[in-house]
Amino acid sequence: SALTLAASALLLAVPAGLALALVWALRRAGGAALGPWLAVPGAALFTLAAAGVLWPVIGWLGRVFERTDPVETTA
């Protein structure tokens, strides 16, 4: 839904901003010679930051699913 998309965009704005700032700083420091490879450190930072932001969400969802999962019965 639109609310899910908006929440995801909001959560991932911080990692995207960090990655963009890193790429910008590397380019300003003379990394323009790297060309498209300049995006690799930014992508790595984005991945780590996104994992850090989403880790609590995944943990919370795991607890919700454990609580709402029907109990399995054996006969």
Predicted model as a PDB file, atoms N, CA, C, CB and O in Angstrom, pLDDT in the B-factor column:
MODEL        1                                                                  
ATOM      1  N   SER A   1       0.830  -1.179   0.000  1.00 72.00           N  
ATOM      2  CA  SER A   1       0.000   0.000   0.000  1.00 72.00           C  
ATOM      3  C   SER A   1       0.879   1.250   0.000  1.00 72.00           C  
ATOM      4  CB  SER A   1      -0.947  -0.006   1.208  1.00 72.00           C  
ATOM      5  O   SER A   1       2.101   1.162   0.122  1.00 72.00           O  
ATOM      6  N   ALA A   2       0.262   2.374  -0.134  1.00 86.00           N  
ATOM      7  CA  ALA A   2       0.992   3.642  -0.184  1.00 86.00           C  
ATOM      8  C   ALA A   2       1.661   3.947   1.152  1.00 86.00           C  
ATOM      9  CB  ALA A   2       0.049   4.785  -0.571  1.00 86.00           C  
ATOM     10  O   ALA A   2       2.745   4.530   1.182  1.00 86.00           O  
ATOM     11  N   LEU A   3       1.035   3.564   2.243  1.00 86.00           N  
ATOM     12  CA  LEU A   3       1.618   3.812   3.569  1.00 86.00           C  
ATOM     13  C   LEU A   3       2.894   2.992   3.764  1.00 86.00           C  
ATOM     14  CB  LEU A   3       0.597   3.477   4.681  1.00 86.00           C  
ATOM     15  O   LEU A   3       3.866   3.487   4.335  1.00 86.00           O  
ATOM     16  N   THR A   4       2.899   1.766   3.303  1.00 79.00           N  
ATOM     17  CA  THR A   4       4.092   0.925   3.390  1.00 79.00           C  
ATOM     18  C   THR A   4       5.225   1.510   2.560  1.00 79.00           C  
ATOM     19  CB  THR A   4       3.781  -0.503   2.926  1.00 79.00           C  
ATOM     20  O   THR A   4       6.374   1.535   3.001  1.00 79.00           O  
ATOM     21  N   LEU A   5       4.905   1.975   1.370  1.00 83.00           N  
ATOM     22  CA  LEU A   5       5.910   2.589   0.511  1.00 83.00           C  
ATOM     23  C   LEU A   5       6.478   3.853   1.152  1.00 83.00           C  
ATOM     24  CB  LEU A   5       5.311   2.914  -0.860  1.00 83.00           C  
ATOM     25  O   LEU A   5       7.686   4.085   1.107  1.00 83.00           O  
ATOM     26  N   ALA A   6       5.621   4.658   1.739  1.00 89.00           N  
ATOM     27  CA  ALA A   6       6.073   5.891   2.390  1.00 89.00           C  
ATOM     28  C   ALA A   6       6.950   5.577   3.605  1.00 89.00           C  
ATOM     29  CB  ALA A   6       4.864   6.750   2.815  1.00 89.00           C  
ATOM     30  O   ALA A   6       7.964   6.242   3.814  1.00 89.00           O  
ATOM     31  N   ALA A   7       6.582   4.592   4.395  1.00 85.00           N  
ATOM     32  CA  ALA A   7       7.379   4.214   5.561  1.00 85.00           C  
ATOM     33  C   ALA A   7       8.736   3.668   5.144  1.00 85.00           C  
ATOM     34  CB  ALA A   7       6.634   3.179   6.403  1.00 85.00           C  
ATOM     35  O   ALA A   7       9.748   3.984   5.769  1.00 85.00           O  
ATOM     36  N   SER A   8       8.772   2.853   4.097  1.00 83.00           N  
ATOM     37  CA  SER A   8      10.041   2.313   3.606  1.00 83.00           C  
ATOM     38  C   SER A   8      10.937   3.424   3.083  1.00 83.00           C  
ATOM     39  CB  SER A   8       9.795   1.277   2.507  1.00 83.00           C  
ATOM     40  O   SER A   8      12.137   3.436   3.357  1.00 83.00           O  
ATOM     41  N   ALA A   9      10.370   4.343   2.344  1.00 88.00           N  
ATOM     42  CA  ALA A   9      11.151   5.469   1.819  1.00 88.00           C  
ATOM     43  C   ALA A   9      11.704   6.314   2.959  1.00 88.00           C  
ATOM     44  CB  ALA A   9      10.289   6.340   0.883  1.00 88.00           C  
ATOM     45  O   ALA A   9      12.845   6.773   2.900  1.00 88.00           O  
ATOM     46  N   LEU A  10      10.910   6.515   3.979  1.00 89.00           N  
ATOM     47  CA  LEU A  10      11.353   7.312   5.123  1.00 89.00           C  
ATOM     48  C   LEU A  10      12.475   6.607   5.882  1.00 89.00           C  
ATOM     49  CB  LEU A  10      10.175   7.592   6.066  1.00 89.00           C  
ATOM     50  O   LEU A  10      13.451   7.245   6.278  1.00 89.00           O  
ATOM     51  N   LEU A  11      12.343   5.298   6.087  1.00 87.00           N  
ATOM     52  CA  LEU A  11      13.366   4.548   6.795  1.00 87.00           C  
ATOM     53  C   LEU A  11      14.678   4.484   6.017  1.00 87.00           C  
ATOM     54  CB  LEU A  11      12.870   3.151   7.084  1.00 87.00           C  
ATOM     55  O   LEU A  11      15.754   4.499   6.615  1.00 87.00           O  
ATOM     56  N   LEU A  12      14.598   4.413   4.701  1.00 90.00           N  
ATOM     57  CA  LEU A  12      15.804   4.261   3.895  1.00 90.00           C  
ATOM     58  C   LEU A  12      16.390   5.591   3.449  1.00 90.00           C  
ATOM     59  CB  LEU A  12      15.508   3.419   2.692  1.00 90.00           C  
ATOM     60  O   LEU A  12      17.401   5.607   2.746  1.00 90.00           O  
ATOM     61  N   ALA A  13      15.781   6.706   3.840  1.00 93.00           N  
ATOM     62  CA  ALA A  13      16.316   8.016   3.466  1.00 93.00           C  
ATOM     63  C   ALA A  13      17.643   8.290   4.163  1.00 93.00           C  
ATOM     64  CB  ALA A  13      15.310   9.119   3.805  1.00 93.00           C  
ATOM     65  O   ALA A  13      18.537   8.883   3.561  1.00 93.00           O  
ATOM     66  N   VAL A  14      17.790   7.877   5.402  1.00 92.00           N  
ATOM     67  CA  VAL A  14      19.036   8.111   6.139  1.00 92.00           C  
ATOM     68  C   VAL A  14      20.196   7.328   5.522  1.00 92.00           C  
ATOM     69  CB  VAL A  14      18.865   7.721   7.617  1.00 92.00           C  
ATOM     70  O   VAL A  14      21.238   7.927   5.257  1.00 92.00           O  
ATOM     71  N   PRO A  15      20.068   6.004   5.276  1.00 93.00           N  
ATOM     72  CA  PRO A  15      21.172   5.290   4.630  1.00 93.00           C  
ATOM     73  C   PRO A  15      21.500   5.846   3.240  1.00 93.00           C  
ATOM     74  CB  PRO A  15      20.834   3.812   4.519  1.00 93.00           C  
ATOM     75  O   PRO A  15      22.668   5.919   2.861  1.00 93.00           O  
ATOM     76  N   ALA A  16      20.490   6.230   2.497  1.00 94.00           N  
ATOM     77  CA  ALA A  16      20.739   6.801   1.165  1.00 94.00           C  
ATOM     78  C   ALA A  16      21.490   8.120   1.286  1.00 94.00           C  
ATOM     79  CB  ALA A  16      19.411   7.012   0.402  1.00 94.00           C  
ATOM     80  O   ALA A  16      22.393   8.390   0.494  1.00 94.00           O  
ATOM     81  N   GLY A  17      21.133   8.934   2.252  1.00 95.00           N  
ATOM     82  CA  GLY A  17      21.835  10.196   2.462  1.00 95.00           C  
ATOM     83  C   GLY A  17      23.278   9.982   2.873  1.00 95.00           C  
ATOM     84  O   GLY A  17      24.164  10.699   2.408  1.00 95.00           O  
ATOM     85  N   LEU A  18      23.531   9.008   3.737  1.00 94.00           N  
ATOM     86  CA  LEU A  18      24.901   8.698   4.138  1.00 94.00           C  
ATOM     87  C   LEU A  18      25.739   8.231   2.946  1.00 94.00           C  
ATOM     88  CB  LEU A  18      24.902   7.626   5.232  1.00 94.00           C  
ATOM     89  O   LEU A  18      26.879   8.661   2.775  1.00 94.00           O  
ATOM     90  N   ALA A  19      25.169   7.356   2.131  1.00 94.00           N  
ATOM     91  CA  ALA A  19      25.888   6.857   0.962  1.00 94.00           C  
ATOM     92  C   ALA A  19      26.160   7.979  -0.031  1.00 94.00           C  
ATOM     93  CB  ALA A  19      25.095   5.735   0.285  1.00 94.00           C  
ATOM     94  O   ALA A  19      27.251   8.060  -0.595  1.00 94.00           O  
ATOM     95  N   LEU A  20      25.183   8.835  -0.244  1.00 94.00           N  
ATOM     96  CA  LEU A  20      25.365   9.962  -1.152  1.00 94.00           C  
ATOM     97  C   LEU A  20      26.440  10.907  -0.635  1.00 94.00           C  
ATOM     98  CB  LEU A  20      24.047  10.716  -1.342  1.00 94.00           C  
ATOM     99  O   LEU A  20      27.250  11.409  -1.414  1.00 94.00           O  
ATOM    100  N   ALA A  21      26.457  11.153   0.662  1.00 95.00           N  
ATOM    101  CA  ALA A  21      27.477  12.022   1.249  1.00 95.00           C  
ATOM    102  C   ALA A  21      28.869  11.415   1.084  1.00 95.00           C  
ATOM    103  CB  ALA A  21      27.179  12.270   2.737  1.00 95.00           C  
ATOM    104  O   ALA A  21      29.827  12.139   0.812  1.00 95.00           O  
ATOM    105  N   LEU A  22      28.992  10.111   1.241  1.00 93.00           N  
ATOM    106  CA  LEU A  22      30.283   9.451   1.068  1.00 93.00           C  
ATOM    107  C   LEU A  22      30.763   9.568  -0.373  1.00 93.00           C  
ATOM    108  CB  LEU A  22      30.191   7.977   1.477  1.00 93.00           C  
ATOM    109  O   LEU A  22      31.920   9.913  -0.615  1.00 93.00           O  
ATOM    110  N   VAL A  23      29.890   9.284  -1.326  1.00 91.00           N  
ATOM    111  CA  VAL A  23      30.269   9.385  -2.738  1.00 91.00           C  
ATOM    112  C   VAL A  23      30.647  10.817  -3.079  1.00 91.00           C  
ATOM    113  CB  VAL A  23      29.122   8.903  -3.650  1.00 91.00           C  
ATOM    114  O   VAL A  23      31.618  11.045  -3.800  1.00 91.00           O  
ATOM    115  N   TRP A  24      29.903  11.775  -2.577  1.00 92.00           N  
ATOM    116  CA  TRP A  24      30.204  13.191  -2.832  1.00 92.00           C  
ATOM    117  C   TRP A  24      31.577  13.555  -2.250  1.00 92.00           C  
ATOM    118  CB  TRP A  24      29.099  14.106  -2.221  1.00 92.00           C  
ATOM    119  O   TRP A  24      32.369  14.232  -2.904  1.00 92.00           O  
ATOM    120  N   ALA A  25      31.853  13.104  -1.022  1.00 92.00           N  
ATOM    121  CA  ALA A  25      33.136  13.412  -0.385  1.00 92.00           C  
ATOM    122  C   ALA A  25      34.296  12.758  -1.132  1.00 92.00           C  
ATOM    123  CB  ALA A  25      33.130  12.951   1.077  1.00 92.00           C  
ATOM    124  O   ALA A  25      35.351  13.370  -1.297  1.00 92.00           O  
ATOM    125  N   LEU A  26      34.107  11.529  -1.580  1.00 90.00           N  
ATOM    126  CA  LEU A  26      35.170  10.858  -2.331  1.00 90.00           C  
ATOM    127  C   LEU A  26      35.423  11.547  -3.666  1.00 90.00           C  
ATOM    128  CB  LEU A  26      34.814   9.388  -2.561  1.00 90.00           C  
ATOM    129  O   LEU A  26      36.570  11.677  -4.094  1.00 90.00           O  
ATOM    130  N   ARG A  27      34.367  11.983  -4.317  1.00 89.00           N  
ATOM    131  CA  ARG A  27      34.520  12.683  -5.590  1.00 89.00           C  
ATOM    132  C   ARG A  27      35.259  13.996  -5.389  1.00 89.00           C  
ATOM    133  CB  ARG A  27      33.152  12.937  -6.236  1.00 89.00           C  
ATOM    134  O   ARG A  27      36.128  14.351  -6.185  1.00 89.00           O  
ATOM    135  N   ARG A  28      34.915  14.720  -4.325  1.00 88.00           N  
ATOM    136  CA  ARG A  28      35.577  15.990  -4.032  1.00 88.00           C  
ATOM    137  C   ARG A  28      37.043  15.783  -3.660  1.00 88.00           C  
ATOM    138  CB  ARG A  28      34.849  16.716  -2.901  1.00 88.00           C  
ATOM    139  O   ARG A  28      37.866  16.672  -3.880  1.00 88.00           O  
ATOM    140  N   ALA A  29      37.381  14.620  -3.100  1.00 87.00           N  
ATOM    141  CA  ALA A  29      38.752  14.340  -2.683  1.00 87.00           C  
ATOM    142  C   ALA A  29      39.601  13.804  -3.827  1.00 87.00           C  
ATOM    143  CB  ALA A  29      38.754  13.350  -1.538  1.00 87.00           C  
ATOM    144  O   ALA A  29      40.726  13.361  -3.595  1.00 87.00           O  
ATOM    145  N   GLY A  30      39.101  13.832  -5.037  1.00 82.00           N  
ATOM    146  CA  GLY A  30      39.876  13.386  -6.191  1.00 82.00           C  
ATOM    147  C   GLY A  30      39.545  11.995  -6.654  1.00 82.00           C  
ATOM    148  O   GLY A  30      40.309  11.411  -7.422  1.00 82.00           O  
ATOM    149  N   GLY A  31      38.451  11.449  -6.226  1.00 76.00           N  
ATOM    150  CA  GLY A  31      38.072  10.099  -6.630  1.00 76.00           C  
ATOM    151  C   GLY A  31      37.354  10.036  -7.958  1.00 76.00           C  
ATOM    152  O   GLY A  31      36.890   8.966  -8.352  1.00 76.00           O  
ATOM    153  N   ALA A  32      37.247  11.164  -8.669  1.00 75.00           N  
ATOM    154  CA  ALA A  32      36.539  11.172  -9.950  1.00 75.00           C  
ATOM    155  C   ALA A  32      37.217  10.269 -10.969  1.00 75.00           C  
ATOM    156  CB  ALA A  32      36.449  12.590 -10.495  1.00 75.00           C  
ATOM    157  O   ALA A  32      36.578   9.816 -11.919  1.00 75.00           O  
ATOM    158  N   ALA A  33      38.512  10.001 -10.781  1.00 80.00           N  
ATOM    159  CA  ALA A  33      39.238   9.135 -11.704  1.00 80.00           C  
ATOM    160  C   ALA A  33      38.733   7.691 -11.629  1.00 80.00           C  
ATOM    161  CB  ALA A  33      40.738   9.184 -11.403  1.00 80.00           C  
ATOM    162  O   ALA A  33      38.952   6.906 -12.551  1.00 80.00           O  
ATOM    163  N   LEU A  34      38.074   7.352 -10.554  1.00 80.00           N  
ATOM    164  CA  LEU A  34      37.546   5.990 -10.406  1.00 80.00           C  
ATOM    165  C   LEU A  34      36.329   5.739 -11.292  1.00 80.00           C  
ATOM    166  CB  LEU A  34      37.180   5.729  -8.954  1.00 80.00           C  
ATOM    167  O   LEU A  34      35.973   4.589 -11.552  1.00 80.00           O  
ATOM    168  N   GLY A  35      35.701   6.796 -11.747  1.00 83.00           N  
ATOM    169  CA  GLY A  35      34.534   6.659 -12.620  1.00 83.00           C  
ATOM    170  C   GLY A  35      33.377   5.988 -11.895  1.00 83.00           C  
ATOM    171  O   GLY A  35      33.050   6.348 -10.764  1.00 83.00           O  
ATOM    172  N   PRO A  36      32.758   5.010 -12.551  1.00 84.00           N  
ATOM    173  CA  PRO A  36      31.596   4.353 -11.934  1.00 84.00           C  
ATOM    174  C   PRO A  36      31.959   3.531 -10.692  1.00 84.00           C  
ATOM    175  CB  PRO A  36      30.919   3.453 -12.951  1.00 84.00           C  
ATOM    176  O   PRO A  36      31.082   3.217  -9.887  1.00 84.00           O  
ATOM    177  N   TRP A  37      33.247   3.178 -10.525  1.00 88.00           N  
ATOM    178  CA  TRP A  37      33.659   2.408  -9.353  1.00 88.00           C  
ATOM    179  C   TRP A  37      33.555   3.233  -8.079  1.00 88.00           C  
ATOM    180  CB  TRP A  37      35.084   1.901  -9.528  1.00 88.00           C  
ATOM    181  O   TRP A  37      33.645   2.695  -6.976  1.00 88.00           O  
ATOM    182  N   LEU A  38      33.369   4.519  -8.231  1.00 86.00           N  
ATOM    183  CA  LEU A  38      33.211   5.393  -7.082  1.00 86.00           C  
ATOM    184  C   LEU A  38      31.942   5.053  -6.290  1.00 86.00           C  
ATOM    185  CB  LEU A  38      33.176   6.851  -7.534  1.00 86.00           C  
ATOM    186  O   LEU A  38      31.858   5.345  -5.097  1.00 86.00           O  
ATOM    187  N   ALA A  39      30.970   4.446  -6.943  1.00 88.00           N  
ATOM    188  CA  ALA A  39      29.709   4.100  -6.287  1.00 88.00           C  
ATOM    189  C   ALA A  39      29.823   2.866  -5.388  1.00 88.00           C  
ATOM    190  CB  ALA A  39      28.641   3.868  -7.330  1.00 88.00           C  
ATOM    191  O   ALA A  39      28.943   2.632  -4.560  1.00 88.00           O  
ATOM    192  N   VAL A  40      30.882   2.078  -5.536  1.00 92.00           N  
ATOM    193  CA  VAL A  40      31.007   0.832  -4.764  1.00 92.00           C  
ATOM    194  C   VAL A  40      31.084   1.097  -3.259  1.00 92.00           C  
ATOM    195  CB  VAL A  40      32.248   0.058  -5.213  1.00 92.00           C  
ATOM    196  O   VAL A  40      30.353   0.453  -2.506  1.00 92.00           O  
ATOM    197  N   PRO A  41      31.942   2.021  -2.782  1.00 92.00           N  
ATOM    198  CA  PRO A  41      31.931   2.279  -1.334  1.00 92.00           C  
ATOM    199  C   PRO A  41      30.593   2.842  -0.852  1.00 92.00           C  
ATOM    200  CB  PRO A  41      33.052   3.247  -0.969  1.00 92.00           C  
ATOM    201  O   PRO A  41      30.151   2.539   0.256  1.00 92.00           O  
ATOM    202  N   GLY A  42      29.952   3.660  -1.686  1.00 92.00           N  
ATOM    203  CA  GLY A  42      28.638   4.182  -1.320  1.00 92.00           C  
ATOM    204  C   GLY A  42      27.600   3.080  -1.205  1.00 92.00           C  
ATOM    205  O   GLY A  42      26.769   3.096  -0.297  1.00 92.00           O  
ATOM    206  N   ALA A  43      27.647   2.125  -2.121  1.00 94.00           N  
ATOM    207  CA  ALA A  43      26.707   1.003  -2.076  1.00 94.00           C  
ATOM    208  C   ALA A  43      26.947   0.135  -0.851  1.00 94.00           C  
ATOM    209  CB  ALA A  43      26.820   0.157  -3.345  1.00 94.00           C  
ATOM    210  O   ALA A  43      26.001  -0.344  -0.225  1.00 94.00           O  
ATOM    211  N   ALA A  44      28.222  -0.067  -0.510  1.00 95.00           N  
ATOM    212  CA  ALA A  44      28.536  -0.857   0.683  1.00 95.00           C  
ATOM    213  C   ALA A  44      28.041  -0.151   1.946  1.00 95.00           C  
ATOM    214  CB  ALA A  44      30.054  -1.111   0.777  1.00 95.00           C  
ATOM    215  O   ALA A  44      27.469  -0.782   2.835  1.00 95.00           O  
ATOM    216  N   LEU A  45      28.265   1.156   2.016  1.00 94.00           N  
ATOM    217  CA  LEU A  45      27.786   1.911   3.180  1.00 94.00           C  
ATOM    218  C   LEU A  45      26.261   1.881   3.245  1.00 94.00           C  
ATOM    219  CB  LEU A  45      28.289   3.372   3.129  1.00 94.00           C  
ATOM    220  O   LEU A  45      25.690   1.723   4.324  1.00 94.00           O  
ATOM    221  N   PHE A  46      25.597   2.033   2.096  1.00 94.00           N  
ATOM    222  CA  PHE A  46      24.137   1.982   2.077  1.00 94.00           C  
ATOM    223  C   PHE A  46      23.633   0.633   2.581  1.00 94.00           C  
ATOM    224  CB  PHE A  46      23.611   2.248   0.663  1.00 94.00           C  
ATOM    225  O   PHE A  46      22.677   0.574   3.355  1.00 94.00           O  
ATOM    226  N   THR A  47      24.270  -0.439   2.145  1.00 94.00           N  
ATOM    227  CA  THR A  47      23.845  -1.779   2.565  1.00 94.00           C  
ATOM    228  C   THR A  47      23.977  -1.953   4.068  1.00 94.00           C  
ATOM    229  CB  THR A  47      24.662  -2.850   1.843  1.00 94.00           C  
ATOM    230  O   THR A  47      23.062  -2.452   4.723  1.00 94.00           O  
ATOM    231  N   LEU A  48      25.119  -1.543   4.617  1.00 95.00           N  
ATOM    232  CA  LEU A  48      25.325  -1.675   6.063  1.00 95.00           C  
ATOM    233  C   LEU A  48      24.370  -0.782   6.852  1.00 95.00           C  
ATOM    234  CB  LEU A  48      26.772  -1.334   6.423  1.00 95.00           C  
ATOM    235  O   LEU A  48      23.811  -1.207   7.863  1.00 95.00           O  
ATOM    236  N   ALA A  49      24.186   0.448   6.393  1.00 93.00           N  
ATOM    237  CA  ALA A  49      23.297   1.367   7.107  1.00 93.00           C  
ATOM    238  C   ALA A  49      21.844   0.908   7.008  1.00 93.00           C  
ATOM    239  CB  ALA A  49      23.441   2.793   6.550  1.00 93.00           C  
ATOM    240  O   ALA A  49      21.095   1.008   7.980  1.00 93.00           O  
ATOM    241  N   ALA A  50      21.440   0.405   5.841  1.00 92.00           N  
ATOM    242  CA  ALA A  50      20.065  -0.093   5.689  1.00 92.00           C  
ATOM    243  C   ALA A  50      19.830  -1.300   6.583  1.00 92.00           C  
ATOM    244  CB  ALA A  50      19.779  -0.459   4.220  1.00 92.00           C  
ATOM    245  O   ALA A  50      18.759  -1.437   7.175  1.00 92.00           O  
ATOM    246  N   ALA A  51      20.818  -2.173   6.684  1.00 92.00           N  
ATOM    247  CA  ALA A  51      20.685  -3.329   7.582  1.00 92.00           C  
ATOM    248  C   ALA A  51      20.553  -2.860   9.022  1.00 92.00           C  
ATOM    249  CB  ALA A  51      21.896  -4.281   7.439  1.00 92.00           C  
ATOM    250  O   ALA A  51      19.763  -3.415   9.785  1.00 92.00           O  
ATOM    251  N   GLY A  52      21.319  -1.847   9.397  1.00 92.00           N  
ATOM    252  CA  GLY A  52      21.221  -1.322  10.754  1.00 92.00           C  
ATOM    253  C   GLY A  52      19.878  -0.687  11.047  1.00 92.00           C  
ATOM    254  O   GLY A  52      19.359  -0.800  12.158  1.00 92.00           O  
ATOM    255  N   VAL A  53      19.312  -0.016  10.051  1.00 87.00           N  
ATOM    256  CA  VAL A  53      18.011   0.624  10.238  1.00 87.00           C  
ATOM    257  C   VAL A  53      16.897  -0.420  10.266  1.00 87.00           C  
ATOM    258  CB  VAL A  53      17.749   1.653   9.123  1.00 87.00           C  
ATOM    259  O   VAL A  53      15.950  -0.300  11.043  1.00 87.00           O  
ATOM    260  N   LEU A  54      17.008  -1.428   9.429  1.00 86.00           N  
ATOM    261  CA  LEU A  54      15.928  -2.412   9.315  1.00 86.00           C  
ATOM    262  C   LEU A  54      16.022  -3.541  10.335  1.00 86.00           C  
ATOM    263  CB  LEU A  54      15.924  -2.996   7.934  1.00 86.00           C  
ATOM    264  O   LEU A  54      15.056  -4.282  10.515  1.00 86.00           O  
ATOM    265  N   TRP A  55      17.164  -3.690  11.007  1.00 90.00           N  
ATOM    266  CA  TRP A  55      17.333  -4.777  11.995  1.00 90.00           C  
ATOM    267  C   TRP A  55      16.256  -4.740  13.082  1.00 90.00           C  
ATOM    268  CB  TRP A  55      18.720  -4.687  12.646  1.00 90.00           C  
ATOM    269  O   TRP A  55      15.656  -5.779  13.361  1.00 90.00           O  
ATOM    270  N   PRO A  56      15.984  -3.587  13.709  1.00 88.00           N  
ATOM    271  CA  PRO A  56      14.919  -3.562  14.727  1.00 88.00           C  
ATOM    272  C   PRO A  56      13.540  -3.865  14.142  1.00 88.00           C  
ATOM    273  CB  PRO A  56      14.888  -2.203  15.415  1.00 88.00           C  
ATOM    274  O   PRO A  56      12.710  -4.483  14.809  1.00 88.00           O  
ATOM    275  N   VAL A  57      13.293  -3.447  12.929  1.00 83.00           N  
ATOM    276  CA  VAL A  57      11.994  -3.716  12.294  1.00 83.00           C  
ATOM    277  C   VAL A  57      11.823  -5.211  12.067  1.00 83.00           C  
ATOM    278  CB  VAL A  57      11.866  -2.953  10.952  1.00 83.00           C  
ATOM    279  O   VAL A  57      10.755  -5.767  12.323  1.00 83.00           O  
ATOM    280  N   ILE A  58      12.876  -5.855  11.588  1.00 85.00           N  
ATOM    281  CA  ILE A  58      12.806  -7.297  11.349  1.00 85.00           C  
ATOM    282  C   ILE A  58      12.630  -8.045  12.669  1.00 85.00           C  
ATOM    283  CB  ILE A  58      14.075  -7.790  10.616  1.00 85.00           C  
ATOM    284  O   ILE A  58      11.864  -9.006  12.740  1.00 85.00           O  
ATOM    285  N   GLY A  59      13.334  -7.610  13.712  1.00 89.00           N  
ATOM    286  CA  GLY A  59      13.170  -8.233  15.027  1.00 89.00           C  
ATOM    287  C   GLY A  59      11.763  -8.079  15.560  1.00 89.00           C  
ATOM    288  O   GLY A  59      11.189  -9.021  16.106  1.00 89.00           O  
ATOM    289  N   TRP A  60      11.203  -6.882  15.401  1.00 87.00           N  
ATOM    290  CA  TRP A  60       9.837  -6.637  15.848  1.00 87.00           C  
ATOM    291  C   TRP A  60       8.850  -7.516  15.080  1.00 87.00           C  
ATOM    292  CB  TRP A  60       9.476  -5.153  15.677  1.00 87.00           C  
ATOM    293  O   TRP A  60       7.953  -8.112  15.677  1.00 87.00           O  
ATOM    294  N   LEU A  61       9.015  -7.596  13.751  1.00 84.00           N  
ATOM    295  CA  LEU A  61       8.120  -8.436  12.954  1.00 84.00           C  
ATOM    296  C   LEU A  61       8.239  -9.903  13.347  1.00 84.00           C  
ATOM    297  CB  LEU A  61       8.421  -8.270  11.465  1.00 84.00           C  
ATOM    298  O   LEU A  61       7.239 -10.621  13.364  1.00 84.00           O  
ATOM    299  N   GLY A  62       9.450 -10.357  13.664  1.00 85.00           N  
ATOM    300  CA  GLY A  62       9.631 -11.741  14.097  1.00 85.00           C  
ATOM    301  C   GLY A  62       8.857 -12.034  15.366  1.00 85.00           C  
ATOM    302  O   GLY A  62       8.232 -13.088  15.489  1.00 85.00           O  
ATOM    303  N   ARG A  63       8.896 -11.087  16.329  1.00 88.00           N  
ATOM    304  CA  ARG A  63       8.127 -11.278  17.566  1.00 88.00           C  
ATOM    305  C   ARG A  63       6.628 -11.273  17.300  1.00 88.00           C  
ATOM    306  CB  ARG A  63       8.476 -10.190  18.583  1.00 88.00           C  
ATOM    307  O   ARG A  63       5.884 -12.040  17.912  1.00 88.00           O  
ATOM    308  N   VAL A  64       6.183 -10.412  16.391  1.00 85.00           N  
ATOM    309  CA  VAL A  64       4.753 -10.365  16.050  1.00 85.00           C  
ATOM    310  C   VAL A  64       4.330 -11.676  15.406  1.00 85.00           C  
ATOM    311  CB  VAL A  64       4.447  -9.176  15.100  1.00 85.00           C  
ATOM    312  O   VAL A  64       3.278 -12.217  15.745  1.00 85.00           O  
ATOM    313  N   PHE A  65       5.136 -12.198  14.480  1.00 84.00           N  
ATOM    314  CA  PHE A  65       4.780 -13.455  13.821  1.00 84.00           C  
ATOM    315  C   PHE A  65       4.797 -14.621  14.799  1.00 84.00           C  
ATOM    316  CB  PHE A  65       5.732 -13.735  12.663  1.00 84.00           C  
ATOM    317  O   PHE A  65       3.953 -15.513  14.708  1.00 84.00           O  
ATOM    318  N   GLU A  66       5.744 -14.630  15.732  1.00 85.00           N  
ATOM    319  CA  GLU A  66       5.781 -15.690  16.736  1.00 85.00           C  
ATOM    320  C   GLU A  66       4.531 -15.652  17.621  1.00 85.00           C  
ATOM    321  CB  GLU A  66       7.047 -15.563  17.599  1.00 85.00           C  
ATOM    322  O   GLU A  66       3.983 -16.692  17.985  1.00 85.00           O  
ATOM    323  N   ARG A  67       4.098 -14.449  17.954  1.00 86.00           N  
ATOM    324  CA  ARG A  67       2.934 -14.290  18.832  1.00 86.00           C  
ATOM    325  C   ARG A  67       1.634 -14.656  18.111  1.00 86.00           C  
ATOM    326  CB  ARG A  67       2.856 -12.848  19.350  1.00 86.00           C  
ATOM    327  O   ARG A  67       0.703 -15.163  18.736  1.00 86.00           O  
ATOM    328  N   THR A  68       1.567 -14.404  16.809  1.00 85.00           N  
ATOM    329  CA  THR A  68       0.317 -14.629  16.081  1.00 85.00           C  
ATOM    330  C   THR A  68       0.282 -15.969  15.354  1.00 85.00           C  
ATOM    331  CB  THR A  68       0.098 -13.519  15.090  1.00 85.00           C  
ATOM    332  O   THR A  68      -0.733 -16.311  14.748  1.00 85.00           O  
ATOM    333  N   ASP A  69       1.367 -16.729  15.404  1.00 79.00           N  
ATOM    334  CA  ASP A  69       1.422 -18.013  14.736  1.00 79.00           C  
ATOM    335  C   ASP A  69       0.557 -19.018  15.498  1.00 79.00           C  
ATOM    336  CB  ASP A  69       2.883 -18.513  14.623  1.00 79.00           C  
ATOM    337  O   ASP A  69       0.692 -19.150  16.714  1.00 79.00           O  
ATOM    338  N   PRO A  70      -0.328 -19.725  14.796  1.00 79.00           N  
ATOM    339  CA  PRO A  70      -1.140 -20.716  15.504  1.00 79.00           C  
ATOM    340  C   PRO A  70      -0.257 -21.854  16.025  1.00 79.00           C  
ATOM    341  CB  PRO A  70      -2.247 -21.276  14.576  1.00 79.00           C  
ATOM    342  O   PRO A  70       0.710 -22.262  15.383  1.00 79.00           O  
ATOM    343  N   VAL A  71      -0.613 -22.336  17.178  1.00 74.00           N  
ATOM    344  CA  VAL A  71       0.150 -23.413  17.802  1.00 74.00           C  
ATOM    345  C   VAL A  71      -0.093 -24.707  17.039  1.00 74.00           C  
ATOM    346  CB  VAL A  71      -0.234 -23.576  19.298  1.00 74.00           C  
ATOM    347  O   VAL A  71      -1.229 -25.054  16.717  1.00 74.00           O  
ATOM    348  N   GLU A  72       0.993 -25.408  16.758  1.00 68.00           N  
ATOM    349  CA  GLU A  72       0.877 -26.665  16.024  1.00 68.00           C  
ATOM    350  C   GLU A  72       0.512 -27.773  17.011  1.00 68.00           C  
ATOM    351  CB  GLU A  72       2.207 -27.002  15.265  1.00 68.00           C  
ATOM    352  O   GLU A  72       1.119 -27.884  18.076  1.00 68.00           O  
ATOM    353  N   THR A  73      -0.466 -28.581  16.661  1.00 63.00           N  
ATOM    354  CA  THR A  73      -0.874 -29.677  17.538  1.00 63.00           C  
ATOM    355  C   THR A  73      -0.458 -30.993  16.925  1.00 63.00           C  
ATOM    356  CB  THR A  73      -2.395 -29.654  17.790  1.00 63.00           C  
ATOM    357  O   THR A  73      -0.463 -31.148  15.703  1.00 63.00           O  
ATOM    358  N   THR A  74      -0.097 -31.939  17.768  1.00 66.00           N  
ATOM    359  CA  THR A  74       0.263 -33.273  17.279  1.00 66.00           C  
ATOM    360  C   THR A  74      -0.789 -34.246  17.747  1.00 66.00           C  
ATOM    361  CB  THR A  74       1.677 -33.707  17.772  1.00 66.00           C  
ATOM    362  O   THR A  74      -1.302 -34.142  18.861  1.00 66.00           O  
ATOM    363  N   ALA A  75      -1.105 -35.186  16.891  1.00 60.00           N  
ATOM    364  CA  ALA A  75      -2.155 -36.155  17.226  1.00 60.00           C  
ATOM    365  C   ALA A  75      -1.570 -37.509  17.509  1.00 60.00           C  
ATOM    366  CB  ALA A  75      -3.172 -36.261  16.105  1.00 60.00           C  
ATOM    367  O   ALA A  75      -2.306 -38.449  17.809  1.00 60.00           O  
TER     368      ALA A  75                                                      
ENDMDL                                                                          
END                                                                             
